[in-house]
Amino acid sequence: MSGANPLYRLQNVTRQYDGRVVLNVTHLEIFQGEILALVGPSGAGKSTLLRLLNFLEAASSGQITFAGRAVNGAPPPLPVRRTVTTVFQRSVLLNRTVFENVAYGLRLRGDRKVRAKVYEQLVQVRLEHMARAKAQSLSGGEIQRVALARALALRPRVLLLDEPTANLDPANVALIETIIAAVNRRHGVTVALVTHNTFQARRLAHRTALILEGRIVEVAPTETIFTAPADPRTGAFIRGEMVY
Amino acid sequence: MHDMFSGLLQAIDLILNLDPLLFEIILRSLYMSGIALFISTALGIPVGAWLGFKKFAGRKVVTIFLYTGMGLPPVVVGLFVYLIFSRSGPLGDLQWLFSLKAMIVAQVVISFPLVAGFSMAAVMGLDPNLARQLQSLGATPWQMGVTMLTEARTGVFASVVAGFGSIISEVGAVMMVGGNIEGRTRVLTTAIVLETRKGNFDLAIALSIVLLSLSFLTNTLILRLQEGNFVRR
């Protein structure tokens, strides 16, 4: 990956809330078409990093470059911003049908092939039979699958996933992981995946980064992280020995 | 009991015989409250939504004022509107006192805080993560606002219903600034007061039944709108 042009480049990026630094990334590159897992304990700054990558918040300092364009300060233009989307740990569905939830982002963009694109994604997440169901009637796993379908219907260049399978049953986890791997492989979608589950990172990610107390301790090919971590803290985290 | 029964009969008689005086009063009441509700809705929903969305210094103070406005005594509103439009008042030159215009202004002042306050509460009751979710899906600020209002539609419609309820049945303010002038500013509520004072209980009860029916029909219409038009199926 290191030879390719990075899609994202972060240099000395910090994010502060009320004067408290919650993220301090000296250097991070995310490459087009890769799956990067961001692992670390709760409160480490992983979700904050995702929000910066989705331009939902601005960095307090430092430089973020996306597709060769500096995006610190003001967010990038709407067409650029719309190439990135997030599936959150607790996705919020609108008080509408499943179909309308998946169609929402497409309608925002004035897309003319809403029906075809929505059903394509509903088939992929195996919820086509529930297209007319009210979103409020769905289970936790179904909500996350609808949220994933809603994100994928937009054909994003970057898909950010904030613990998308937390608290889900194994069948839903397997389905969501299969879809993530497939869209990355088939369409070259760049994925940044925040997860507590190191096994999930190992199953899905090309590279994995460990974040502790807002700082990236180590980022390396996933197998390296698991078999020969450079930093002792990475090894401790992977082995579940880190108390936090 | 006899008065109520004969009032009911007279109400039916007045309606079936298309009593021109009654219909004139009904139409004037609907016109006045309809315009007032339209203005307070057009202003109140965006203001309430904005207050619900935005976090800014002084928001609590504004909220307290708004909540106080929700309980404004109509006679106090009537007094101030009277003073503003009286000949020596700041807007006396408009010569709106004892006209439908002054009555509409008074009703807007009464209903606006209710529409804005309930709309604000409805928006604040939404999932706190919704805005970020919509932003992540590529919504512009305008699209976010529309979506969030649509999501809060039950509360927003309740705000309109509350606003309507506060003015269709209101008598103190419209009596003070309208004067209950026959053929010009007499509306259902002021006519009820007048007929009661004159001892015409039959007619007063008939007018009350008409007023209640109007309120029932209008709220039914608003409820139908809430259930139908704003929900994509």
Interface residues (C-beta under 8 A of the other chain):
Chain A: R51 N54 L56 L78 R81 R82 T85 T86 F88 R90 S91 V92 L94 N95 R96 T97 E100 Y104 G105 L108 R109 R132 R150 A151 L154
Chain B: D127 N129 L130 R132 Q133 Q135 S136 L137 G138 A139 T140 Q143 T147 T150 E151 V231 R232 R233
